């Protein structure tokens, strides 16, 4: 049995996938003062790709697309293992 077949049971385990638009740092006070229609500046521009994060590591990047009336993510780049492990 090859190594791939030994680990095949892992293929059906669910994992949390995070699509990250950006990040920012706020104090507790700033967070508590947020109100409807407030704008929070993020760490990247509106034309930057979104990160696909699994287990705290960026696995891919992509762009927002519309599929019917729903938003989706088109994968535009797979991040190689070396880049994932570089802080």
TORMARDO-780767 format. One line per field, with one value per atom (N, C-alpha, C): residue number from 1; atom name; x, y, z negated. Coordinates in steps of 0.02 Angstrom, whole numbers, m for minus. Layout:
N
num = [NUM  ...]
atomo = [CA  ...]
xx = [X  ...]
yy = [Y  ...]
zz = [Z  ...]
REM end
This chain:
87
num = [1  1  1  2  2  2  3  3  3  4  4  4  5  5  5  6  6  6  7  7  7  8  8  8  9  9  9  10  10  10  11  11  11  12  12  12  13  13  13  14  14  14  15  15  15  16  16  16  17  17  17  18  18  18  19  19  19  20  20  20  21  21  21  22  22  22  23  23  23  24  24  24  25  25  25  26  26  26  27  27  27  28  28  28  29  29  29  30  30  30  31  31  31  32  32  32  33  33  33  34  34  34  35  35  35  36  36  36  37  37  37  38  38  38  39  39  39  40  40  40  41  41  41  42  42  42  43  43  43  44  44  44  45  45  45  46  46  46  47  47  47  48  48  48  49  49  49  50  50  50  51  51  51  52  52  52  53  53  53  54  54  54  55  55  55  56  56  56  57  57  57  58  58  58  59  59  59  60  60  60  61  61  61  62  62  62  63  63  63  64  64  64  65  65  65  66  66  66  67  67  67  68  68  68  69  69  69  70  70  70  71  71  71  72  72  72  73  73  73  74  74  74  75  75  75  76  76  76  77  77  77  78  78  78  79  79  79  80  80  80  81  81  81  82  82  82  83  83  83  84  84  84  85  85  85  86  86  86  87  87  87]
atomo = [N  CA  C  N  CA  C  N  CA  C  N  CA  C  N  CA  C  N  CA  C  N  CA  C  N  CA  C  N  CA  C  N  CA  C  N  CA  C  N  CA  C  N  CA  C  N  CA  C  N  CA  C  N  CA  C  N  CA  C  N  CA  C  N  CA  C  N  CA  C  N  CA  C  N  CA  C  N  CA  C  N  CA  C  N  CA  C  N  CA  C  N  CA  C  N  CA  C  N  CA  C  N  CA  C  N  CA  C  N  CA  C  N  CA  C  N  CA  C  N  CA  C  N  CA  C  N  CA  C  N  CA  C  N  CA  C  N  CA  C  N  CA  C  N  CA  C  N  CA  C  N  CA  C  N  CA  C  N  CA  C  N  CA  C  N  CA  C  N  CA  C  N  CA  C  N  CA  C  N  CA  C  N  CA  C  N  CA  C  N  CA  C  N  CA  C  N  CA  C  N  CA  C  N  CA  C  N  CA  C  N  CA  C  N  CA  C  N  CA  C  N  CA  C  N  CA  C  N  CA  C  N  CA  C  N  CA  C  N  CA  C  N  CA  C  N  CA  C  N  CA  C  N  CA  C  N  CA  C  N  CA  C  N  CA  C  N  CA  C  N  CA  C  N  CA  C  N  CA  C  N  CA  C  N  CA  C  N  CA  C  N  CA  C  N  CA  C  N  CA  C  N  CA  C]
xx = [42  0  44  31  72  53  98  84  20  6  m54  m117  m117  m175  m182  m128  m131  m165  m157  m184  m249  m274  m334  m394  m399  m456  m458  m402  m400  m436  m443  m472  m543  m580  m649  m659  m604  m610  m623  m673  m687  m633  m616  m571  m602  m584  m608  m565  m598  m565  m584  m534  m546  m525  m569  m552  m541  m478  m459  m455  m496  m498  m443  m427  m375  m375  m330  m324  m313  m329  m314  m309  m280  m276  m317  m359  m400  m391  m398  m401  m471  m479  m545  m592  m566  m606  m631  m586  m605  m658  m648  m695  m764  m765  m828  m864  m827  m857  m881  m870  m893  m970  m995  m1067  m1085  m1148  m1172  m1146  m1124  m1098  m1028  m996  m925  m883  m826  m781  m717  m694  m632  m582  m527  m474  m439  m425  m391  m320  m282  m210  m192  m241  m225  m275  m255  m297  m354  m403  m462  m446  m390  m372  m325  m309  m265  m303  m269  m302  m318  m369  m388  m349  m333  m296  m344  m327  m363  m320  m345  m306  m337  m294  m315  m263  m284  m237  m186  m205  m160  m109  m113  m66  m103  m73  m101  m86  m139  m130  m140  m180  m195  m217  m222  m248  m298  m344  m394  m430  m481  m519  m593  m630  m702  m736  m782  m823  m896  m941  m1012  m1033  m1069  m1098  m1172  m1208  m1279  m1284  m1320  m1327  m1283  m1234  m1190  m1118  m1082  m1010  m972  m917  m875  m802  m756  m686  m657  m625  m589  m516  m489  m419  m376  m330  m285  m212  m198  m128  m128  m88  m74  m8  m6  54  97  160  203  221  242  256  310  361  415  389  347  319  272  236  191  229  290  329  374  374  415  374  399  359  353]
yy = [m59  0  62  109  170  218  266  316  354  370  407  368  303  262  256  255  250  311  368  430  451  408  424  441  411  425  498  533  604  648  625  666  689  652  670  705  722  758  832  862  933  977  1032  1082  1150  1196  1265  1302  1333  1372  1445  1488  1559  1596  1639  1683  1752  1773  1834  1894  1943  2005  2052  2054  2097  2097  2133  2136  2208  2220  2284  2273  2320  2317  2374  2357  2406  2396  2450  2442  2419  2395  2375  2436  2494  2556  2569  2565  2577  2527  2464  2412  2425  2445  2458  2519  2565  2627  2619  2562  2552  2554  2585  2592  2574  2565  2551  2603  2582  2623  2650  2632  2650  2610  2637  2605  2587  2525  2501  2490  2528  2520  2453  2419  2355  2362  2309  2309  2305  2297  2291  2328  2340  2378  2337  2371  2338  2294  2304  2264  2205  2198  2144  2078  2022  1957  1940  1898  1874  1811  1800  1740  1684  1623  1563  1532  1533  1512  1447  1397  1334  1316  1305  1287  1341  1404  1460  1473  1436  1444  1465  1511  1532  1478  1448  1395  1421  1474  1499  1572  1605  1673  1675  1722  1726  1792  1795  1856  1841  1892  1885  1886  1839  1837  1826  1842  1830  1767  1723  1663  1668  1691  1706  1765  1757  1812  1801  1755  1740  1759  1777  1790  1725  1721  1662  1684  1638  1653  1612  1646  1612  1608  1548  1538  1562  1607  1634  1613  1589  1571  1518  1467  1419  1438  1442  1463  1402  1404  1345  1336  1276  1258  1301  1318  1360  1429  1459  1524  1521  1465  1457  1456  1429  1421  1480  1531  1590  1642  1664  1712  1779]
zz = [0  0  0  45  49  m7  m21  m74  m60  3  21  1  11  m7  m82  m119  m192  m223  m190  m217  m182  m139  m101  m144  m204  m248  m269  m266  m285  m235  m173  m120  m136  m176  m191  m257  m292  m355  m341  m374  m362  m395  m362  m390  m382  m425  m420  m369  m320  m269  m280  m287  m298  m235  m211  m155  m186  m186  m222  m176  m191  m153  m173  m237  m263  m339  m368  m442  m463  m526  m557  m632  m667  m740  m768  m816  m851  m926  m963  m1036  m1055  m1115  m1140  m1137  m1154  m1153  m1082  m1032  m963  m940  m959  m941  m972  m1035  m1071  m1042  m1012  m986  m914  m883  m814  m812  m759  m751  m679  m667  m599  m550  m492  m438  m450  m507  m516  m466  m448  m401  m438  m430  m461  m405  m407  m356  m366  m311  m314  m287  m295  m281  m207  m164  m93  m50  12  58  85  114  141  201  233  291  273  209  187  185  199  194  122  113  47  32  m32  m52  m72  m52  m74  m128  m190  m248  m277  m286  m317  m369  m430  m483  m496  m486  m499  m444  m389  m334  m271  m233  m169  m117  m89  m39  31  38  105  100  157  161  218  214  266  268  311  321  313  292  283  351  361  421  399  443  430  467  433  464  451  501  491  445  390  341  280  284  227  244  192  199  195  233  231  239  234  241  298  346  400  379  376  357  415  400  452  440  379  363  308  316  263  232  166  131  118  139  130  56  40  m30  m62  m25  m52  m71  m30  m45  m105  m114  m172  m237  m235  m297  m311  m269  m280  m318  m377  m417  m383]
REM end
